[in-house]
Amino acid sequence: MESHQILSTELGRLLAKHSQVLSTAESCTGGGVATAVTDIAGSSAWFDRAFITYSNEAKMEMLAVCAETLDQYGAVSEAVVQEMVTGALKYSNATIAVSISGIAGPGGGSEDKPVGTVCFAWADVNSWQAVETVRFSGDRCAVRSQAVEYALKTLCDYLTEC
């Protein structure tokens, strides 16, 4: 996607400018953010690794998400993405990370968490942390694409303000 490429190129420039290294922890996007950033030549200078933690077991094993958090709030929750982003920083060489968990559809939604609900968390080693839940529209592909774009844009906005 052209917008992903533009945002990833800008993100790479900003990460390099601020001597930051990115890691991702992704569920519903299935590595879409990692794909977008590694499509950019030279990304090895500012991208460390991706955790694709689609199952709850993967979230617990790879990112140390607590079973109790998953039981209490569900995989698509701000509490879980906060633990995911913390794990991404802990288990990588990154200085900044993003985590994503959501319901891309077409099924899996509920009244409280309809299809298109996506939770994000961002954090860096300098104590910055942000968490947000967004509702996107469209089919599965559209929801995933919008989530990738939103994650990249938020990282760019944060690094621009630094």
Stockholm file with secondary structure:
# STOCKHOLM 1.0

chainA/1-162         MESHQILSTELGRLLAKHSQVLSTAESCTGGGVATAVTDIAGSSAWFDRAFITYSNEAKMEMLAVCAETLDQYGAVSEAVVQEMVTGALKYSNATIAVSISGIAGPGGGSEDKPVGTVCFAWADVNSWQAVETVRFSGDRCAVRSQAVEYALKTLCDYLTEC
#=GR chainA/1-162 SS CHHHHHHHHHHHHHHHHTTCCEEEEESTTTTHHHHHHHTSTTGGGTEEEEEECCSHHHHHHHHCCCHHHHHHHCSSSHHHHHHHHHHHHHTSSCSEEEEEEECCSSSCCCSSSCTTEEEEEEEETTSCEEEEEEECCSSHHHHHHHHHHHHHHHHHHHHHHC
#=GC SS_cons         CHHHHHHHHHHHHHHHHTTCCEEEEESTTTTHHHHHHHTSTTGGGTEEEEEECCSHHHHHHHHCCCHHHHHHHCSSSHHHHHHHHHHHHHTSSCSEEEEEEECCSSSCCCSSSCTTEEEEEEEETTSCEEEEEEECCSSHHHHHHHHHHHHHHHHHHHHHHC
//
